[in-house]
């Protein structure tokens, strides 16, 4: 098995890891209800995407009333 001849310096190691940072999740406001949502995804609070209803979302009040 190959073994490195020299120790990797902190600079080389850190340069290699420069792309390992977590990406920031960008949010926008929903055009229908104004709630924050991720870009290019269905709004979790109202179920709209690009001006039309894609998913029917039950309100949280209905869930607690039935329980």
C-alpha positions in Angstrom: 0.0 0.0 0.0 1.3 3.5 -0.8 2.5 5.6 2.1 3.0 9.4 1.8 6.7 10.3 1.9 6.0 13.7 3.6 3.4 15.0 6.0 0.6 17.1 4.5 0.9 20.7 5.6 -1.9 22.5 7.3 -2.1 24.8 4.3 -2.5 22.0 1.8 -5.0 20.2 4.0 -7.1 23.3 4.5 -7.0 24.2 0.8 -8.4 20.8 0.0 -11.2 21.2 2.5 -12.2 24.7 1.2 -15.1 23.2 -0.7 -16.5 21.2 2.2 -18.4 24.1 3.9 -22.1 23.8 4.3 -24.2 25.8 1.8 -26.6 28.4 3.1 -30.2 27.6 2.5 -31.9 30.6 0.9 -35.5 31.4 1.6 -38.0 33.6 -0.2 -41.4 34.8 0.8 -44.4 32.9 -0.7 -46.3 35.0 -3.2 -49.6 33.5 -2.0 -49.4 33.6 1.8 -46.1 35.5 2.6 -44.6 32.7 4.6 -40.9 31.9 4.2 -40.1 28.9 2.0 -37.2 27.4 0.0 -36.8 28.5 -3.5 -38.3 26.3 -6.3 -40.4 24.3 -3.8 -44.0 24.1 -2.7 -44.9 26.4 0.2 -45.2 24.2 3.3 -47.9 26.4 4.8 -50.3 26.9 1.9 -49.3 24.3 -0.7 -49.0 26.8 -3.6 -46.2 26.8 -6.2 -45.9 29.4 -9.0 -49.4 30.7 -8.4 -51.4 27.4 -8.4 -52.4 24.9 -5.7 -50.2 21.8 -5.9 -50.7 20.2 -2.5 -53.6 20.4 -0.1 -52.2 21.4 3.3 -54.3 20.8 6.4 -54.2 23.5 9.0 -52.7 22.7 12.4 -55.9 23.8 14.2 -57.8 20.9 12.5 -55.2 18.4 13.7 -55.4 19.5 17.3 -59.3 19.6 17.2 -59.5 16.0 16.0 -57.0 14.6 18.5 
